[in-house]
Amino acid sequence: MAEKREVELLRQAKQGDRHAQEAIVRRYRPLIEARARTFARPGVDRDDLVQEGVLSVLRAIRRFDENRANGFAAFAEVCVRRRLISLSDRAKRHVELPSLAASPAAQSHAIEFPFEIDGIPLTVLERQVIAAFRLGLSYAEISDQLSCGVKRVDNALQRIRRKCQRVNAQN
């Protein structure tokens, strides 16, 4: 009986019924919170993980195929777990970049910053990339603005992170 109720809820939720979506999220909330506790790390707020878990369940509702052998519970659990693993791994790799004071030039999207950030010497490209990154531009936007490839932007940010890690390790 409960399985039939879940199948009907899933159908309604896929059609955009908010009450059905909320009912499914409530049903999977204990699973989401358990996984969030498992993947909580320094630099990753547990509430953020719970929120991501909720979003993962909502995405799972849209993507679930009723004709699959496994039920929705298994699919939702995998979706939540994979998303939280991804966020946890990203937090492990994240190195805090030194903050840059926003100058009027930065606010107008002109990219001119000092040769160093907190004592870390940077190349011209690295200065331009970090300035654009701090303005919130995506890799593609930075690439377009600087007329270089997205991979070159990514490589510049990776070099900056390594430089920051070396300086942090020395301190």
C-alpha positions as CSV (number, residue, x, y, z in Angstrom):
1,M,0.0,0.0,0.0
2,A,2.8,2.4,0.9
3,E,4.6,1.6,-2.3
4,K,1.5,2.5,-4.4
5,R,1.2,5.7,-2.5
6,E,4.8,6.6,-3.3
7,V,4.4,5.8,-7.0
8,E,1.3,8.1,-7.1
9,L,3.2,10.8,-5.2
10,L,6.1,10.5,-7.7
11,R,3.8,10.9,-10.6
12,Q,2.1,13.9,-9.1
13,A,5.5,15.4,-8.2
14,K,6.8,14.9,-11.7
15,Q,3.8,16.8,-13.0
16,G,4.8,19.8,-10.7
17,D,2.5,19.2,-7.7
18,R,4.3,21.1,-4.9
19,H,2.4,19.2,-2.2
20,A,3.6,15.9,-3.6
21,Q,7.2,17.2,-3.9
22,E,7.1,18.4,-0.3
23,A,5.7,15.0,0.9
24,I,8.5,13.2,-0.8
25,V,11.2,15.5,0.6
26,R,9.7,15.0,4.1
27,R,9.8,11.3,3.6
28,Y,13.5,11.4,2.6
29,R,14.5,14.1,5.1
30,P,16.0,11.6,7.6
31,L,18.1,10.1,4.9
32,I,19.3,13.5,3.8
33,E,20.2,14.6,7.3
34,A,22.0,11.3,8.0
35,R,24.1,11.7,4.8
36,A,24.8,15.4,5.6
37,R,26.2,14.3,9.0
38,T,28.4,11.7,7.2
39,F,29.9,14.2,4.8
40,A,30.2,17.3,7.0
41,R,33.7,18.7,6.8
42,P,35.4,21.8,8.0
43,G,34.5,24.5,5.4
44,V,31.2,22.8,4.6
45,D,28.2,23.8,6.6
46,R,25.9,20.8,7.5
47,D,22.8,23.0,6.7
48,D,24.2,23.6,3.2
49,L,24.6,19.9,2.8
50,V,21.0,19.3,3.9
51,Q,19.8,21.9,1.4
52,E,21.8,20.3,-1.4
53,G,20.4,16.9,-0.4
54,V,16.9,18.3,-0.7
55,L,17.7,19.7,-4.1
56,S,19.1,16.3,-5.1
57,V,15.8,14.6,-4.1
58,L,13.9,17.2,-6.2
59,R,16.2,16.5,-9.2
60,A,15.8,12.7,-8.6
61,I,12.0,13.1,-8.8
62,R,12.4,14.7,-12.3
63,R,14.9,12.2,-13.5
64,F,13.5,9.0,-12.1
65,D,12.3,6.4,-14.6
66,E,9.5,4.2,-13.2
67,N,10.5,1.4,-15.5
68,R,13.8,0.8,-13.8
69,A,14.4,-2.3,-11.7
70,N,15.3,-0.4,-8.6
71,G,12.8,1.8,-6.8
72,F,12.9,5.5,-6.2
73,A,14.3,5.1,-2.7
74,A,17.5,3.6,-4.0
75,F,17.7,6.2,-6.8
76,A,17.2,9.1,-4.5
77,E,19.8,7.8,-2.0
78,V,22.4,7.4,-4.8
79,C,21.6,11.0,-6.1
80,V,22.0,12.5,-2.6
81,R,25.1,10.6,-1.8
82,R,26.8,11.5,-5.1
83,R,26.0,15.1,-4.7
84,L,27.3,15.3,-1.2
85,I,30.5,13.4,-2.1
86,S,31.0,15.9,-4.9
87,L,30.6,18.9,-2.5
88,S,32.8,17.3,0.2
89,D,35.5,16.6,-2.4
90,R,35.3,20.1,-3.7
91,A,35.7,21.5,-0.1
92,K,38.8,19.3,0.4
93,R,40.4,20.8,-2.7
94,H,39.4,24.4,-1.9
95,V,42.2,26.7,-0.8
96,E,41.1,30.1,0.4
97,L,42.6,32.8,-1.8
98,P,43.7,36.0,-0.2
99,S,41.1,38.7,-0.3
100,L,41.5,41.6,-2.7
101,A,40.2,45.1,-1.8
102,A,37.7,46.1,-4.4
103,S,38.9,49.2,-6.1
104,P,36.8,51.5,-8.3
105,A,38.7,49.9,-11.2
106,A,37.7,46.5,-10.2
107,Q,34.1,47.6,-9.9
108,S,34.1,48.8,-13.5
109,H,35.5,45.5,-14.7
110,A,38.9,47.0,-15.5
111,I,41.5,44.5,-14.4
112,E,44.5,46.1,-12.8
113,F,45.8,44.9,-9.5
114,P,49.2,45.0,-7.7
115,F,51.9,42.6,-8.7
116,E,51.5,40.7,-5.4
117,I,48.6,39.5,-3.3
118,D,49.7,39.4,0.4
119,G,53.3,38.9,-0.6
120,I,52.7,36.3,-3.3
121,P,54.2,37.4,-6.6
122,L,51.8,36.9,-9.6
123,T,52.3,37.1,-13.3
124,V,50.3,39.5,-15.4
125,L,47.9,36.8,-16.5
126,E,47.5,35.5,-12.9
127,R,46.7,39.1,-11.7
128,Q,44.1,39.5,-14.4
129,V,42.5,36.1,-13.8
130,I,42.3,36.5,-10.0
131,A,40.9,40.0,-10.4
132,A,38.2,38.8,-12.8
133,F,37.5,35.7,-10.6
134,R,37.0,38.0,-7.6
135,L,34.5,40.0,-9.5
136,G,32.5,36.8,-9.8
137,L,33.0,36.1,-13.5
138,S,32.9,32.5,-14.7
139,Y,35.8,30.8,-16.3
140,A,34.2,31.3,-19.7
141,E,33.6,35.0,-19.1
142,I,37.2,35.5,-17.9
143,S,38.3,33.6,-21.0
144,D,36.3,35.9,-23.3
145,Q,37.4,39.0,-21.5
146,L,41.1,38.1,-21.6
147,S,41.0,36.5,-25.1
148,C,42.5,33.2,-23.9
149,G,41.2,29.7,-23.5
150,V,39.2,28.4,-20.5
151,K,42.0,25.9,-19.8
152,R,44.5,28.7,-19.5
153,V,42.2,30.5,-17.0
154,D,41.9,27.3,-15.0
155,N,45.7,26.7,-15.1
156,A,46.3,30.3,-13.8
157,L,43.9,29.8,-10.9
158,Q,45.6,26.5,-10.1
159,R,49.0,28.1,-10.0
160,I,47.6,30.9,-7.7
161,R,46.2,28.2,-5.4
162,R,49.5,26.4,-5.3
163,K,51.4,29.6,-4.5
164,C,48.9,30.4,-1.7
165,Q,49.3,26.8,-0.4
166,R,53.1,27.2,-0.3
167,V,52.9,30.5,1.5
168,N,50.4,29.1,4.0
169,A,52.6,26.1,4.6
170,Q,55.6,28.3,5.3
171,N,53.6,30.3,7.9
